[in-house]
Amino acid sequence: MPDVAADGLHVLFCGINPGLMTAATGHHFARPGNRFWPALHRSGFTPRLLKPSEQQELLSYGLGITNVVARASARADELSAEEYREGGRLLALKVARLRPRWLAVLGVTAYRVAFDDRTARVGPQARTIGDTRVWVLPNPSGLNAHWTPATLAEEFARLREAAQR
């Protein structure tokens, strides 16, 4: 799954891994019911609700998308801890090369395993990768019922406000 990325982004969003629909379409967060695109819009990152097929427009807003693990799967729980750790290592190299202002990892469990940080919580992290700050966002999957569309958008908005400072 190709990244939507460029040097010096404001925020590089990082999904856990491509779902099967994403892999089939070539568009990040393509599964109906995934709340990434609505949260991005409702939080003020984009002036309108983008479709997954419009993902390249993110670059014009200083935003991008990558994944912790490249392998597509039906569910994130199909990934091994080793895949997460190797994905975290490769992600750190990518971030060091692209130098986004913020890396936003979409999923606290994925972040904890990939970066060996068992105490991480949603929100800004103490960790940096070079000059890149790290923020953990909730997983926007419709399966993550702990976060409503409104609270998900509020957390995205907290990151947007921090990224604008």
Phi, psi and chi 1 to 4 in degrees:
 res  aa     phi    psi   chi1   chi2   chi3   chi4
   1 MET       -  114.7 -178.6   72.7 -147.0      -
   2 PRO   -67.2  142.0  -13.1   22.7      -      -
   3 ASP   -69.5  155.3  -67.8  -20.7      -      -
   4 VAL  -106.2   98.8  175.8      -      -      -
   5 ALA  -155.8  158.1      -      -      -      -
   6 ALA  -156.5  166.2      -      -      -      -
   7 ASP   -66.0  142.7  -70.9  -14.4      -      -
   8 GLY    69.9   30.6      -      -      -      -
   9 LEU   -65.1  158.2  -64.4  169.4      -      -
  10 HIS   -70.4  -48.6  -60.9  -61.7      -      -
  11 VAL  -139.4  130.0  179.8      -      -      -
  12 LEU  -106.1  108.8  178.7   59.8      -      -
  13 PHE   -79.7  140.2  -68.6   95.0      -      -
  14 CYS  -128.9  106.3 -177.1      -      -      -
  15 GLY   -73.4  171.2      -      -      -      -
  16 ILE   -70.7  -59.4  -62.5  170.3      -      -
  17 ASN  -163.6  161.3   74.7  -51.4      -      -
  18 PRO   -67.5  135.8  -13.0   23.6      -      -
  19 GLY   -77.6  173.1      -      -      -      -
  20 LEU   -65.2  -37.2  -61.8  179.0      -      -
  21 MET   -67.2  -40.9  174.8  100.2   38.7      -
  22 THR   -60.8  -45.7  -70.9      -      -      -
  23 ALA   -63.2  -39.2      -      -      -      -
  24 ALA   -70.0  -36.5      -      -      -      -
  25 THR   -93.3  -23.0   63.5      -      -      -
  26 GLY    78.5   15.5      -      -      -      -
  27 HIS  -121.0  127.2  -55.4  -58.7      -      -
  28 HIS   -62.4  144.7  -67.6  -87.8      -      -
  29 PHE    51.9   46.0  -57.4  103.0      -      -
  30 ALA   -83.9  -16.7      -      -      -      -
  31 ARG   -67.5  128.3 -175.8  174.0 -176.1   78.4
  32 PRO   -57.7  137.0  -22.5   32.4      -      -
  33 GLY    99.2  -18.1      -      -      -      -
  34 ASN   -72.0  135.9 -170.9  -66.9      -      -
  35 ARG  -100.3   11.9  -59.1  169.4  -61.0  170.5
  36 PHE   -59.8  -54.9  174.1   78.2      -      -
  37 TRP   -63.6  -43.5  -62.7  102.9      -      -
  38 PRO   -62.7  -40.0  -25.2   34.2      -      -
  39 ALA   -65.3  -38.9      -      -      -      -
  40 LEU   -59.9  -43.4 -155.5   62.1      -      -
  41 HIS   -73.2  -48.9  172.1   60.1      -      -
  42 ARG   -62.6  -25.0  -72.1 -178.7   68.2 -178.2
  43 SER   -84.0   -9.6   65.7      -      -      -
  44 GLY    95.1    4.6      -      -      -      -
  45 PHE   -68.2  -34.7  -90.3  113.5      -      -
  46 THR  -125.9  146.2   60.2      -      -      -
  47 PRO   -74.3  -15.1   25.1  -31.8      -      -
  48 ARG  -146.5  164.8   66.9  178.9  179.2   83.7
  49 LEU   -73.8  115.3  177.9   59.2      -      -
  50 LEU   -85.7  149.7  -62.6  175.3      -      -
  51 LYS   -89.0  154.3  -62.2  175.4 -168.7  149.4
  52 PRO   -52.6  -34.8  -27.7   35.4      -      -
  53 SER   -68.5  -11.2   61.5      -      -      -
  54 GLU  -100.9   18.8  -61.0  173.6  -55.6      -
  55 GLN   -56.6  -30.0   65.0 -171.5   10.7      -
  56 GLN   -64.7  -23.3  -69.1  -61.0  -38.7      -
  57 GLU   -62.9  -22.1  -73.6 -171.6   37.1      -
  58 LEU   -55.6  -37.1  -69.9  175.0      -      -
  59 LEU   -59.0  -32.7  -63.7  173.4      -      -
  60 SER   -69.6  -17.4   68.3      -      -      -
  61 TYR   -99.8    6.0  -55.8  117.6      -      -
  62 GLY    76.7   25.0      -      -      -      -
  63 LEU  -119.4  155.7  -53.1  173.4      -      -
  64 GLY  -150.3  173.6      -      -      -      -
  65 ILE  -138.6  137.9  -55.4  175.1      -      -
  66 THR  -142.3 -170.7 -170.7      -      -      -
  67 ASN  -136.9  154.4  -71.3  -70.4      -      -
  68 VAL   -69.5  -48.0  175.0      -      -      -
  69 VAL  -117.0  134.2  175.2      -      -      -
  70 ALA   -79.3  -26.8      -      -      -      -
  71 ARG   -69.4  130.3 -179.3  173.1   71.1   87.6
  72 ALA   -76.5  146.4      -      -      -      -
  73 SER  -154.1  162.9   66.9      -      -      -
  74 ALA   -68.2  -37.0      -      -      -      -
  75 ARG  -141.2  147.9  -64.6  174.2   46.0  114.5
  76 ALA   -64.1  -27.0      -      -      -      -
  77 ASP   -72.2   -0.8   62.3    6.8      -      -
  78 GLU   -83.3   -9.2  -64.0  173.8   18.7      -
  79 LEU   -84.9  147.2  -56.5  173.8      -      -
  80 SER   -89.7  159.3   69.9      -      -      -
  81 ALA   -59.3  -36.7      -      -      -      -
  82 GLU   -63.5  -40.2 -179.0   53.3   39.5      -
  83 GLU   -62.1  -41.5  -74.9  177.4  -71.0      -
  84 TYR   -62.3  -47.2  -81.6  110.3      -      -
  85 ARG   -63.5  -44.2  -75.1 -169.9  -66.3  -87.6
  86 GLU   -65.4  -38.9  177.2   64.0    6.6      -
  87 GLY   -62.1  -40.2      -      -      -      -
  88 GLY   -63.6  -39.8      -      -      -      -
  89 ARG   -63.6  -46.6 -173.7 -174.2   71.5   74.9
  90 LEU   -67.6  -36.1  -65.3  173.1      -      -
  91 LEU   -63.8  -42.2  177.7   59.5      -      -
  92 ALA   -61.1  -39.0      -      -      -      -
  93 LEU   -65.2  -42.0  -67.4  171.7      -      -
  94 LYS   -63.1  -45.2 -176.8 -178.9  -59.9 -177.2
  95 VAL   -63.9  -40.9  167.1      -      -      -
  96 ALA   -61.7  -34.2      -      -      -      -
  97 ARG   -77.0  -42.5 -172.5  179.0   80.0 -108.9
  98 LEU   -85.4  -24.9  -65.5  174.3      -      -
  99 ARG    54.3   50.7  -59.7  177.0  -32.2  -85.7
 100 PRO   -67.7  156.8   28.1  -34.9      -      -
 101 ARG   -66.5  -41.4 -162.3  173.7  -50.2  153.2
 102 TRP  -131.5  141.9  -74.0   90.5      -      -
 103 LEU  -106.9  123.4  170.6   66.4      -      -
 104 ALA  -113.3  106.2      -      -      -      -
 105 VAL   -88.6  124.6  178.8      -      -      -
 106 LEU   -93.0   81.8  -64.9  152.2      -      -
 107 GLY   141.5  111.2      -      -      -      -
 108 VAL   -67.8  -37.0   68.8      -      -      -
 109 THR   -66.0  -43.4  -57.9      -      -      -
 110 ALA   -60.0  -43.8      -      -      -      -
 111 TYR   -62.1  -46.3  176.5   81.8      -      -
 112 ARG   -56.4  -44.6  -73.2  174.6 -179.9  162.2
 113 VAL   -74.6  -46.8  177.9      -      -      -
 114 ALA   -62.8  -34.8      -      -      -      -
 115 PHE  -113.9   14.2  -70.0   95.8      -      -
 116 ASP    48.7   53.5 -166.4   29.4      -      -
 117 ASP  -130.8   85.2 -176.2   -9.3      -      -
 118 ARG   -65.1  -19.1  -69.4  179.9 -174.1   51.4
 119 THR   -97.8    1.5   62.8      -      -      -
 120 ALA   -58.8  144.4      -      -      -      -
 121 ARG  -128.3  164.5  -58.2  -86.4 -176.3 -101.5
 122 VAL   -59.7  135.6  168.0      -      -      -
 123 GLY   124.9 -170.4      -      -      -      -
 124 PRO   -67.8  145.3   22.1  -28.6      -      -
 125 GLN  -108.8  157.4  -53.8  -59.4  -55.4      -
 126 ALA   -72.1  -29.2      -      -      -      -
 127 ARG   -63.8  141.9  172.3 -171.4  -52.4  -87.4
 128 THR  -127.5  159.7   60.3      -      -      -
 129 ILE  -121.4  100.8  -58.8  171.5      -      -
 130 GLY    63.2 -126.1      -      -      -      -
 131 ASP   -92.1    0.8  -68.5  -26.1      -      -
 132 THR   -81.4  124.7  -60.5      -      -      -
 133 ARG   -81.3  156.9  -55.2  -97.7  -27.7  -98.0
 134 VAL  -121.1  134.9  178.2      -      -      -
 135 TRP  -129.2  133.7 -165.2  -69.5      -      -
 136 VAL  -101.5  124.2  174.1      -      -      -
 137 LEU  -106.3  157.9  -72.0  169.0      -      -
 138 PRO   -65.3  152.2  -14.4   25.2      -      -
 139 ASN   -66.3  124.8 -176.8  -23.9      -      -
 140 PRO   -81.1    4.4   31.1  -35.8      -      -
 141 SER   -56.1  144.1  166.3      -      -      -
 142 GLY   -62.4  -17.7      -      -      -      -
 143 LEU   -73.2  -16.9  -60.9  174.1      -      -
 144 ASN   -86.8   78.7 -174.2    2.0      -      -
 145 ALA   -72.2  -11.7      -      -      -      -
 146 HIS   -65.8  -24.2  -70.6   45.1      -      -
 147 TRP  -115.3  120.8  -69.6   83.1      -      -
 148 THR   -80.3  166.1   66.8      -      -      -
 149 PRO   -55.3  -38.0  -29.6   37.5      -      -
 150 ALA   -69.1  -45.2      -      -      -      -
 151 THR   -72.4  -31.2   57.4      -      -      -
 152 LEU   -62.6  -47.2 -167.0   60.4      -      -
 153 ALA   -63.3  -36.1      -      -      -      -
 154 GLU   -63.3  -41.0  -72.8  169.7    9.6      -
 155 GLU   -69.9  -39.4 -169.2   58.9   33.1      -
 156 PHE   -60.2  -40.3  -87.4   61.0      -      -
 157 ALA   -65.1  -35.2      -      -      -      -
 158 ARG   -60.0  -43.3  -73.1 -177.0   58.8 -142.8
 159 LEU   -64.3  -44.6  169.3   58.9      -      -
 160 ARG   -57.8  -44.3 -179.6 -173.5   51.7   74.4
 161 GLU   -62.4  -42.1  -69.1  162.6    7.5      -
 162 ALA   -65.4  -39.0      -      -      -      -
 163 ALA   -69.6  -23.9      -      -      -      -
 164 GLN   -83.1  -15.2  -71.0  177.0  -27.0      -
 165 ARG   -72.3      -  -74.7 -172.6 -144.2  120.9
